[in-house]
């Protein structure tokens, strides 16, 4: 038997095995599904890297796990089409006989739900960048932050500058789950209210020049 005949027989055997396990789709369609799964994995990964604070929302975190596990399961089942079967659904532990790629999806989804970090407290420290001519912002223990939109208080802590006594060094702000920006009114001491903007991912907050209140 020639090498070409062996290769043909081998290819035919491989195709028959693929058709046996995936009788609905042709090998070309399965490869297209696998490539789409890779593209979906890349897109979801970019979303997680670009906007990680959205993972603080439980629903978003669950959807990310479902999409990633689905894409990875499809990819591996296409290129490694083994007959997989379980008698219980892994996550819900339901006594149902399940076979095919759905088994791999359940296993990978359970793995992602287990290793995915839980939501953080949403807090971030911002160092003060003053616009004041003397380059300082005075520290007052009575300083407060309120949202510019509705006047509700912002959960924040004001940190004095250890190198400059009596001056503000940083502000610790707590964001709501999935919140990326806070526009807040800063009220302190004898100065007029100033509007500050806190953005996730930034290390500094710009303080405008504070003016004294008029009597």
N, C-alpha and C positions, 0 to 999 in steps of 0.2 A: 504494500500500500504506500503511495507517495505521500510526501510531506504536505502537498496541497490538499490531498484527500483527507488527511488527518486534521488539518486546520479547518477544512470545511465541516468535517464531522464534529470537531470540537465546538465550532461556532454554532452549528445546528443544535448540539446538545445544550449549549449555554442559552440559546434562544428558546429552546423548548422549556428549560427550567424557569426562565423569566416569564414565559407565557403561562406556565403552570401556576406560578405564585401571583402573577399580576395579569390575569386573563383579560382585563378590560383595556389596558393601554399597551401600545406597541413600544418596542425598545426606544425608538426616537422620542415618543411622547414622554416616556419615563425620564429620559435624559433632560428634556425640557423642564419637567417638573422639578428635577434635582437642581438645575441651574436657577430656577425661580426661587427655590428654597434657600439657596446660597445668597441670592440678592435680598430676600426678605431678612435673612439673618444679619446681613451687613447694614441694612436700613435701620433695623431695630437697635443694633449696637451703636450706630451713629446717634440715634435719638437718646439713648441712655448716656452716652458720653457727653453730648452737647447740653442736655437738660436733665442732669441727674436728680434735681430736686423734685421732679414729678414722681419719682419712685416713692416719695413720702406718702403719696395718695394710695391707699390699699388697692383700689380698683385698677389703677394704672399699673401697679406692680404685678398684679395677677395677670393682666392682659399681656404685659411684656413677657412673663414666664410662659404663657400659653403660646404666643407667637414664636418665641425662640425654640421651645420644645417641639412644636409642630414642624418648623422648618428643618431642624436638625434631624428629627425622626424620619421625615420624608427623604432627606438626602442620603442617610445611611441605609435606609431600607431599599432604595433604588440601586445603590452600588453594592449592597451586601444583602441580597434578597433571601434571607433565611426564613423558614417557616417557624413563627413564634406563636405560642399559645399559652394562655393562662386560664385557670378556672375561677379566679376572683379578680375583679377590677381592683388594681393596686391602691388607688387613692381612697376610694369610697369603701373598699372591702366588700363589694356587692358580689354575691355568689352567682356570677354570670360568666359563661364560657366565652372568651374573647380571643380572636386570632388575627394575625396580620399586623400591618404597621401601627394599628391603634394600640397594640400592646407596648410597642417601643415608645410611642408617644406618651402613654401613661407613665412609664418608667422615667423618661427624661423630664416630664413635667414635674413629677414628684421630686426629682433631684433638684431642679431649679427652684422650686418652692422652698426646699430645705436650705439651699446654700445662698439664696438671695438675701442680702442684708435687710434687716428690718428698718423701719422708718427712724430717722434720727430726730433729735429734738428741734431741728430747724433753726438752730442758733448760729450766728456768725459774728465775729469780732471785726469791727471797722476802726482803723486808726484815723485820727483827726487830721484833716488837711485844711488849715485855716486860711481865709482870705484877709484876715485882719492885718493892718500894717505892721503890728509888732509880732505877728506870726504866732499868736497864742489865742486860746479860748479859755476863759475863766471857768473853773470848776465850781459848781454849786450842787450840794446834795439834794436840793429841791428840784433839780432839772427834770423835765417831763417831755415825753414824746406822744403826740396824738396824730392819728391818721388825718391827712388833709381832706380826704373824701367825706368822712362821716363824723370826725371828731372823736372816734373811739380810741382808748389808750393803746399804745404800742408797748408790748412787754420788752423792756430794755433795762440795761444796767450801764451806769456811767463810771468809767475807770479813770481815776486821776493819773496824771503824768508823774511817774516816780522821779524823773530828772528835773521837773519844774514844779515846785510846790505851788499849789493853788491853781493849777491849770489842768484842763481836760486832755487826757491822752488818747482815749479810745472809747467806743460805744459798742456794747454787746446787744445785738438786736435779735429777737426771735421771730422768724417768719411763720406764717400759717402753712400747712401742708400744700405743696404745689405752688406756693407764692414765690415769684422771682424778683419782685420790686416793691418797695414801700416808699411812698411819699408822705413825709410826716412833718408836723409843725413842732419846732423845738422851742420850748419856753423855759427860761432860766433867769433867776435873779432879777436884776433891775433892767434887763434888756428886752427889746421888742421881740416878738415871735419871728423866728426864721424858718424857712422851708428847707428841709433836707431830703435827699433821695438816697436810699440804701438799695443797692443792687447785688444780687447773688453773684459770686465769683469775683467781685471787686474787693480790694483790701483797704481802700481808703474811702472816706466820706468827705465831700467838699462842704466846708462851713463858710457861709457868706459873712461879710463884715457885720458884726452885731452893733446895733445902735441903742443908746440909752432911752429908756421910756420917758416920755414927757409927763410932767406933773399935771 
